[in-house]
């Protein structure tokens, strides 16, 4: 991995998408067909409201390396952020077909199913993510959201408490806790 891509990954983890985008673009200047750089570019853009550019980069990454599930996952994530639930569902299904052992993929599937109004399917996907990684805070939050919609509020409260114990500063968990209190 080039220094630009390493920096882009770190910057994304630090929630600095504009800086990550610059690093991904610098990497693409030297290797325009690098699917890893395109994926990082795709991940940096939705946080800045640049959905068409993000979709283009994610689509290119998949086209260059269709055998890698991660690029399908990035494509699904960008489609999900662009509010394209049907297309994101198809893309995450391909990622899961290629690698059915990745908790992040199941967590994204749970989020997509929530967006599609499919509460039971969302719950099942979140539980699959948690079976692969019992500490997956995002999956726990999606599990709680699905449980609330299924009318299982006590379980939702327990799940949010679990998520807050694992990551006390997680904004999604705090929002979920507030949502549970409203119910």
N, C-alpha and C positions, 0 to 999 in steps of 0.2 A: 504494500500500500504506500502510495506516495505521501510526502509530507503534507501536501495540500489536502489530501483525503483524510489523513489523520486529524488535521486541524478542523476540517469541516465536521467530522464526527463529534469531536469534542465541543465545538461551538453549538451544534444541534443539541447536545446533551445539556448545555448551559442555557438553552432557550435564547440563542442568538442567531436567528435564522438568516438575517441579512448578511452577517459576517460569514456564516456557513455557505451561503449562496456564492459569495465572492471566491471563497476557497475552491468550491466545486467548479466554478467557471474557470479558475486558474488551472485546475487539473485538466479540464476539458480542452483548454487552449493547447496543451501539449499532447493530449490523447483524446481526440474528439469522439472516438467510439468506445470509450471506457464505460461499461454498464454500471460499475460501482460509482463512478463520478456522476453519471446521469441519475442514479437512484438518490444520491445525497442531494443533488440539485432538486429533484422532485420532492424530497422531504422538506427542504428548506422553504419552498415557495408557498404552500398553502397557509402557513402561519403569517404570511405577508399579504394574503388575498390574491395571489398570482396563480389562480387555478388553471387557466389554459396552458401556461408554460410548464406547470407542474405535471399536468396530464401528458403533455408532449414528451417531457423527459422520462416519465415513468413508462410510457408506451415504448419509447426507444430502448430503454434498458431491457424490457421484456423481449423485444424483437432481437436484440443482440445476444441475449443469453436466456432463451426460453426454458432451458433445463434447470435453471436455478430458482428454487421456490421463493427465495428472498425477494427477487425482483417482482414476482407476481404479488407478493405481500405488499410491497411498496406501492404497486399499481392499485391494489385494492384499497389501501389506506388513503391514497390521494383521491380515488373515486368516492370513497366514503366522505371525505372532507368536502368534496364538491357536491355532496347531496345527490349522489347517483347510486341508490341502494341496489338496484338490480344488477348493474354493471360491477359494482364492488363485490356483490355476492359471488358472481361468476369468477372474478379474479381471485378471491380468497379461497374458493373451492379448488382452484388449480394449485395454489400454494399448498393447500392441505393434501391434495392428491400426491404432490411431489414429496412432501414431508409432513406426515400426520403426527409428528412427535414434537411440535413446536407450540408452546403455550401461547405465545404472542399471536399466532395465527388464529387459534381458537378464541382468544380474547377479542380480536377484531371481528371474527364471525359473530360473536355475541353482540357486539355493538351494532353491527349491520342488521342483525335480526331484530334488535330493539327498534332501529329506524324503520324497519319494515312492518312493525307492529306484531311481530311473531314472538310473543313473550315466552312460551314454553321452549321454543327452539333456541332463544337467547339464553335461557337458563341452562339448557343442556350444553350449549357451547361453552358457557362460563365454567360450568362444572368440569368439562373436559380439560379446559385450560388449568383449572385448579388441581385436577388429578395429575397433570404433568408437572406443575409447579405450585405447590401448596401456598407459597408466599406471594403469588401474583396479585398485587394490589388492584391493578386495573380490572382483572377478571373478577375479583371479589366485588368491586363496585358495580360491574355490569350484572353480576349475580343478584346483588341487592336490588338493582333497578327492576330486573325481571320479576323478582319475588314480590315487590310492591305491586306491580301491575297484575300479578296473579292473585293478589289479595292475601299473601302470606307475610304480613307485616312484621310479626315477631321474628321470623327467620331473617328478614331483611335487616332489622335492627342489629341482630347478632352478627350478621355478615359485615355491616358497616363498622361495628365495634372492632371486629377482627382487622379490617383494613386500616382503621385508625391506629391500632396497636402496632401494626407493621410499619406504617408510614404516617406518623402524626402530623406532618406538614402537608400531606397530600390534599390539594384543593378539591379534587373530585370527591374524596371521602367526606370532607366537611360539607360539601353541597348535598351529598347523599344523606348525611345525618340530618340536615335541615329539612330535606324533602320527607324523610321518614317521620320527623316530628310533626310536619303538616298533616300527615296521614294518621 
